[in-house]
C-alpha cells in the first residue's frame, strides 16, 4: 500500500491526507536494520524519528539533510535515520558506497544511514523520488509522509512546526 500523506501548514496549497496510523512494519524494519558500519539501528526514546530516503547525488536531498542538520541542535529529542536509495537504481555510479560515505562524512556526519535492499524499500512503499521523508512519533506511529510525487519537500518552518508539535 502506498502511503501518501501531507502536512499542510501556512502557505501550502496541497490537500492534506491523514496517514495510515499503522503502516505495516516501516519503522520496525528500519530499527531492525544495520547501518553502513554494520551497527544495529535499534529502538529509540526519541520524541520523533525522521526517516529520509535519500541519494548522495540528489540536490533536493542535500537541501533536506542541511535543514535537518540545522534543526538538530534545537530538537535534541529528534532521531534522524537515512535510508540510502537503492544503489542499483542510481546512475553513473554516483551512489556507490565510497561516494555515499564521502558525502555523509562531509555533509551529514550526524546521520545513521541504512543501505536499502529491495525488502526494506518495498516496506517503505517503494518511493520513486528522493527525498521521501517519513516522520514517526515517539510511539512509532507514522505522523506524516512528505512524498515528492505530490509536493515539494518540506522547508525548515514546516519541519520545525511538526517537530515542536511532537515535543522533539
Helices and strands as residue ranges (DSSP letters): H 26-31, E 48-54, H 59-72, E 78-84, G 87-89, H 97-107, E 112-115, H 118-123, E 132-137, E 142-146, H 156-165
